């Protein structure tokens, strides 16, 4: 089934890619239906091979710690009325499922390694690879601490830094994570007010003060939206002193807590002319021994999870056109498709001549055009793998001369007129 997902699908052909050697391709569809409908096939069991790959890749990394990126993505199935457990997402016309993922990323080079946990929220339940599954009413951020606890038992041989986008900028959750000993790196909201050098200031005012004092220093050259850019870094210590806010049935209530000291790392991305392209305000409790430049680069790699979602959707697996009729079946197929993604990521990492040659072959078979500075992409390798598997099967029944003869006949004027 993993081989059947080693292909680039489209909305017109989003089903399984039947293996070429099958005499009856529909057998693949029947086998898949039985597999996804089998109650004995559970999500905690299906995540096992992915977690094992994550452990293996983590052990092979030279980094002192590993990154776990948390993010959410909506899966739109508005027209799929056969899926009776769809849920309303962002607005009344946005109907489908919500996918939450914890993606393991190599802290040495930013390579995606494996999704270690997924949760798919449907109308009636959350289908989760972690048992017990979260309650259907559990808020997004409240699901992070159970995942952090579970991650500590995955058998990874390195400390974990949890990376989350701006949605997780919550002082109440920071306090809980610190109390349980978890490291995190979160993009802060610009409106946040903290105590800095004895004064209560918003983060933009602190950034302005750091700029006046000349605290920003060059960090590294990076690629920003396909163009070269410079990354500048400044760092300071701030204290989150305000009460947390908690939503209740009667509205928001204040939850006092102890002042929490965190590192504020400000990273700016500027073009060659010095124009500000992006700015991230990062809060972390990662030890001071980890340099601010390292922290900024690690957050930059958070976008790997967006590439994973892209590979599952329009750039690879055409997830939002899958015809399975329940969230549970979609979640099972997601894990199988993720195993195909891991195969591609694993192929992208080696530098041996054989691996480079295979990547070139897959891109050539895909027919995709590559940029000069990018010799391959994951979607191109997916597309090429399907052709390679079909080609190997054909060569079991035909030799090269026979194939050339058939092509010559097909293209000759006698056959095409």
Buried (B, 14 or more C-beta within 10 A) or exposed (E): BBBBBBBBBEEEEBBBBBBBEEEEEEEBBEBBBEBBBEEEBBBEEBBEBBBEBBBEBBEEBEBEBBBBBBBBBBBBBEEBEEBEBBBEBEEEEEBBBBBBBBBBBBBBEBBBBBBBBBBBBBBEBBBBBBEEBBEEEBEBBBBBBBBBEBBEEBEBEBBBBBBBBEBBBBBBBBBBBBEEEBBBBBBBBEEBBBBBEEEEBBBEEBBEBBBEEEBBEEBEEBEBEEEEBBBBBBBBEBBBBBEBEEEEEEEEEEEEBEEBBBBBBBBBBBEEEEEEEEBBBBBBBBEEEBEBBBBBBBBBBBEBBBBBBBBBBBBBBBBBBBBBBBBBBBBBBBBBBBBBBBBBBBBBBEEEEEBEEBBBBBBBBBEBEBEEEEEBBBBBBBBBBBBBBBEEEEEEEEEEEEEEEEEEEEEEEEEEE
